[in-house]
Every structure is written in structure tokens, then in C-alpha cells.
Amino acid sequence: MPGKVLSPYKQVPETKADLDWAELVTLDLSDYENPGGKERLAEQLKYAAQHVGFFYVKNFGISQEEVDRQFALGREFYELPLEEKLKYHNLEDLRQGEYNGYRPAGLRELGNGIVDATQVYNIPKWDGYHHREQPSVLQDHIGEIEAFSRKCHEQVVVKLLRIFAVILELPDEDQLVRDHQYNVIGEDHLRYMHYKARTPEENRLVGDLYSPGHTDLGSVTLLFRQPVAALQILNSKNEWKWVRPQDETITINICDALSALTAGYFKSSVHRVHAPPDDQAHIDRLGVLYFARPNNHVVLDPLKNSPLLQREGLTENEFTKLGQHLRMDEWVKVRQTQQQRRTNAPKIQGSKYEYKEKDLEIIPGLQAKIYN
């Protein structure tokens, strides 16, 4: 039987608010295959990768129609009745670090009596190790979803990994690619994410934030263009700036695992989700994201064969300083478990979130950082 015919997805208009936008580099991946293209892109990206951790890519080989189809599928999923979505949620699994499937809103108090208003649905990559049942609205289009997931990897992630290898002066530009193979067991996933609009009063009680400043745990995150302004980054001057939704781009942020592999040379970008400006405050925000991570067996020790890291004297990271040599699957487990641990609500003053020390512990000696 053919699946449900999806109605076209129309993005809402961009905000007209005069926001303090971040100045981010845009990589044109159409230059990637040209002679010297990877080297030019590496030179263009080097400062941002080291100091900001955020940038855009354009001409990335995925059509706007394909992107819009994923937004339409996310819309269809979130329009399902809650009882149907809850069939794909397991609270105990979530607390044990299993993040695939559905996470409903309201599981955590943000503070001052306000619970989180964010729903997440994660679809693991097709590596043969993550078999999960999907709701029919997604199962009917599962081939299309898999194709999109694979394109995110092949058209974007693989190219970025080779550009990173050029920056690091690795002897083989495919070294990082081999540690991020799509068909090898790993924790990459596609995400549909839904932020429900809140009242101005609710927003004020939580410092106008949906999520305080944090970093992601993998290698890179791909955020497809989302015109409801909410994402903010902490720039190299320690200033919060809004991220502009540029047409036909993907916003990329570098994450903890890649930072660990480079002993901190690549910056794990600090970002938060702010309440939208007044002209978009009433709109629910839907996101489509792809999270790329090293394969599960990869040990997150600093790369020893990077001439750049050797010259910089970068030989340790936060894990190795504690005598820890974590594999990627171990890092995902402890970090996700910390993130989903039942905790007391933080104390909120303005937009500053204060958690108890134990609530932020990932492993002994290492705590999650909240950037206020």
C-alpha cells in the first residue's frame, strides 16, 4: 500500500526583528572537487574551527525539496496523538542512555515550576545494528528517510572530515573518514525536534531560554535551515549572538568528540536555544538535524599523527588527563545518562542556571558544563 501523500511543507517568514546576528563563515562545497578545493576550504575554515566551532555550508548536494520533505515528515509525526507517539518512548531506556525513539515534553522541570516544552524523535542510522519499529507515518517513507540520512553522511560529513584532516595535516585525508563509517556500528542519528511556543510569562520564568548554553557530544551536528530565530552561539569574545537562518545552507557545529580527538584544537561550539523574538514567539519551532559521531570502537584519545597538534603541544584532553581512554560508545552512554538523569530543577537568576554539582557529574572528575 502506498504511504500517505505528504502535503508540501512551507517554512514561516523570517523575523523582522533587529537581532545581533553572528558573523559566521560559509563554506561553498561546490569547490570541494576542484583542484586545490579542499585546501582552500580548509584555510577558510581554520579560524572558525579553532575559535568558534560554528559555520555554514552551501551547495552541499541535497536539494531543498529533499530537505522540505524531511520537515514535512517531522510535522506529520508531531501531529500524531500523544498516545501514539508514546508507543515509541521508553523512560527507563532513556535514563540508561538509550536516546533513539521518542522523548516527550515535560520530563524535566526547567525551573520555577516550568517544565520543558521540547519533543525529540531520533532515528538511528542504517548500520544494521539499530533495528527499531517506526510509526506508520514514517515507516511508509522509510526508504526516503534512509536515503536522506545517508546523504547527510556522504555529501556533508565525509567532505567535512576530509577538510578537517587537511587542517590537521594528517598524512591520510581519509583517516577521520575511516573512523566515521556509515555502515560500521555507531550512534549517528537523524532528529525531528519540536519546540512548543510558550507565553511571555513562562519564558521570563526560565530566563527566556529553552536550553541553556551547552555543547553537543559527537563530531559534528547538521542543523537544516530553520527560520524561527532561536539558536544562539557564544562567540570567541564570550558574547551571545543569534544565528541567522541563511537560505539553502546547513548550520554546522563542531562537538565534544572531535574536540577530544584534537586535544581541544577544534572548539566544541557553545550554543543555546533562546525564546524567539516577538514576531515569532507564537510559532512552534520544528527542526531537522543530523548528528554525526565516531564509530563506537574509536577511542577518544588525541590524534598522535597530526603534525599540527604536535607543533602546538596538544597531546591531552579532558579524558586522558583523568587517566580515561573512553571509546565513543562509552562516552555516549555516560554523557546521555547524565543528561537524562532525574535531577532537581536548577536555580535560575535571569538567564543564569545553577545546578547541583552531582547533577552535572558525567564520570568522577568530569562534569558537564553549563554556559551562562
N, C-alpha and C positions, 0 to 999 in steps of 0.2 A: 504494500500500500504506500502511495506517495505521502510524504510528510506534509504538515501544514504549510500552506503558502504564506511566506512572511511578507507583511506589508513593509514598504520602504521605511528606513529609519531616517528621520530628519533631525539634525542637530539644532539646538536652540541658538538664537543670536548671541554673539559675544557681548560682554558687558561694555557699557559706555562709561563706566567709572574711570576716573583718572588714578590708576594704580601705579605703585612704584615697581615697575617691571624689572626683572633680572636681565642683564646682558649676557646671553649665552652663545657659544659657538655653534654654528650649524655645519655639519659635515655633509657634503654632497657626494653620496655613494656612487653616483654615475661616473666619478673619476677613478673609482677603485680598480677597474680592469685596465685602465690606461697605463702606458709605460711610466713608471715613477709615481703612479697614483697613490699607492699605499703609503709611500714615503711622504708625499705631500700631505695626505690626510693625517698621518702620524704627527707631523710637525705642527699642523693646525690644531691638533687635539692635545698636545703635550701639556701645555699650561693648565688647561681646564681639567684634565685628568688628574693632575697633581694637586691642584688648589681648590677646585670647585666640586668636581665629581658629577656635574650635570652638563648635558649638551643635547642638541637636536641632531637628527639625521633626516635627510630628504632624498628623494629618488631611490627608495630602498627596495623596489621590486615587488611591492604588494599594492594592488590597486585600491583606490578609495572605495570602490564598490565592495571589494572583499572586506575591508575594514568595517564599512557600514553594515554589512551582513552580520558581523560579529556583535555589533551594538544591537542589532535587531534581535539576535538570539538571546543576548543578555536581557533585553527588555521583555521578551516572551517568558523567560524563566522567572523574572521577578514579578510578573503579573499573575503567576500561579498562586492559588490559595496557600496560605501558610501551612496548612496541614499536609499539603502535597510536597512542599519544599522540605518540610521537617522529616520526610522519609529518607532524606539524603544527609541527615545530620546525626552524629553520634557524639554526645557531650563527653563521654568517658574517653573515646578515642582522641578527641580534640585535646583534652587535658594531658594525654600521654604523648602529645607531639605529632599526632596524625592530622594534617591540615587539609587534605583533599576532601571534596564534597562541600556541603552547605554549612555555613555558620550564620545563624540568625542574629538579628539585632537584639539588644537588651541583655546580653550575657554579662556585661560588666558595668558597674557604676563608674561614670567618669568623675563624679564628684558633685557635691551639693545637691544630691538627690536626682541628678540627671544620668540616665543610662545611655549607653552608646546607641547610635542610630544608623549603624553600618551593617549591611549584609554582604557576605562574601560567598562566592561559589568558585571553587578551584577544580580544574580539570587537569589531571596529570598528563605528562607527555606519553606518547605511544612507544615505550621502550620494551613492552612485553612483560613488565613486572608490576603494573598498576591497574589491574582489571577492576573496574567499578561499574555498577549499574548507573545509568543516567535517566533522568526524566524523559518522557517520550518527546517533549518539545525539542530536546537536544539530541536524543538518540535518532530521531528522524533525519537529522542533519549531521550525523556524527562524522561522516566522511569529509564533509566540508570543514568541520571543526579541526579534524586531524590535519588536513591539508594546510589550514591556516597556521596551526601550531608548528608544523614542520617548516613552513615558510619563514616564520619568525626566527627559527634557528638558522636555517641555511642562508636566507637573504640578508639577515641583520647580524645575528650573534656571531656566526662564523667570521664574517668580514671584520667585525669589531675586534675579535680575538686576534686576528692576524695583524691588525693595525696596532693593538696593544703590544704584540710581540716585536714589532718594528721599534716602537718606543723603547722597549726594554732591551733592545739589541740582542735578542735571543738568537742563537745560531740556526735555529729552525723556526720559520714563521708559523709552522703548524703545531708547535709544542703545546700551546694552550688549547688549540682545537682538539687535539687528541685527548685532553683532559675534560672535554665538554662534548662528548659524542652523543648524538641524539638517541641512537639505538643501544647505548650502554646504560645500565641502571643508574638513575639519578632522580633528583627531586624537582626538575623543571616543571612548570605548570602554567596554564592559561587561566586567567581570572576574569570573571564578571563581578563588578563591585558596585554596590548601590548605597548612596548616602541619602537618607531621607531628610528633607528640609525641616528645620526647627524654627521655633518662634524666636524673635529677638530676645525675649526674656530668658528662654532656655540657653541661647548662645552666650548671653552675658554671664550666666552662672558657671560656665565652663571656659571662661576666657576667650570666647569666640573661636574655640578650636574643636575640631572633630578628632584630631590626633595630634598630640604634642610632638616636638622635634625628636626624630629618631633616624636610624639608618636601617637599610634592608640587609638580609643576611647572606645573599647569594653573590653572584658575579656581576650581572647587570640586570636592571629592570627596564622593560619597554612599556611606556605609557602612551597609548594611542590618543590622538588629539581629542581633548575634552574641553568644550568651550565654556563650561561653567567654571569660572575662576575660583580656585580654592587652594591649589598647590602652591606652597611657598618653600624657598630654599634659603639656607644660611650660607651667605657668600664668604669669600676669603677675608672680608673686612668685618665679619661677625654681624652682618646686617641681614634681616629677613627681607627677601624680595619675592614678589609674585612671579609665577612662571606663566608667560603668555602662551595661549593656545595657537601656535603658528599653523597656518594651513599646510596640509599634506606633509606633515612631519611626524616623527615619533620623538617624544622626550625620553632620553636615556639617562639613567643614573647608575653610577658605579656603587658596588655594595661591599659588604664586610669580607666575603671570601676572597674576592680579587684584591682587596686591600691587604689581607693577611698574606696572600701569595707574594705580594710585592713589598712586604715589610712596611706597609704604610705609605709607600711612594704614591700609589694611586689612592686618592681620597675616597673613602666611603661617604657618599654625599648625605648631608643632614637636611632633612625636609620635614614638613608638617602639613596638615590639612586644616586650613582656616575656613571659617564660615564665609560663604560667598558675599560679594558686595550687594548693596541694597537692591539693585535692579535684577539680581538673580537669586536673591535669598529665598524666594518661594519655590524654587525649582529643585526637584530631586535630581541628584547627580549620578549618572551612570558611567562607569569606567570599564575599559577593556585593557588588560595588562598581560604581559608575558614575563615570567621570572626565569632567568637562566642561572644555572648553578653548576659547579664542577660535578663530575660523576662521583658517585658515592664513595669509591675507593680512594679518591685523591686526598692525600694528606696535606693539610693547610699550613705547611712549613714554607718559609720564604724561599723563592727560587734561587738556587745556588749558581746557576749558569748564566745569569744576567750580568753582562759587563757593567751596565748602568748601575744596578743595585750594588755591585761590588765597589765601584768607584765612590758611591755615596755612603759606603759603610753600613748599608742596611741589611742586616743578617738575622734580626729577631723581630718577632711580632708579639702581640699580647698573649697568645697561646704559649709560644715557646719560652717566653720569659717566666712562665709558671711551670715549665717542665712538661707542658702538654703538647702532644703531637696529634691533634684531632683529625680524623677523617671527616670528609664532608657530611656523611650520613650521621656521624656522631654530633657534629656541630648543629645540624638541622634539628636533631632530636632535643638537645639541651636548650637551644635557643627558642624553639617553638614551645617547649614545655614551660619555659619561663614566661613567655608571652601569654600563654593561656592559663597560667596558674591563678587560682582563685585568690584574690588579694583584697585588702581593704582599699577603699577609694582614696585617691591621693588628696592631699591638702592643696587647694587651689587659691592662689592670690594673684589677681589679674590674669595673666596668661602663664604664670609660673606654676608648674606641677611638682609637688614634693611627695615622693613615695618613701615608704619604709625600706631600709637597706636590704632586708631579707627578701622583699618582693622583687628586687632587681637582680638578685644573685642568679647567675647562669651556671657557673661552676665555682667552687671555692676559689676566692681570689679574683674573680672576674665578674663584674656587674654590668648590666645593661645601662646605657647612658640615655638620660632624658635631657634634651637640649632646650633650655628655657630662654 
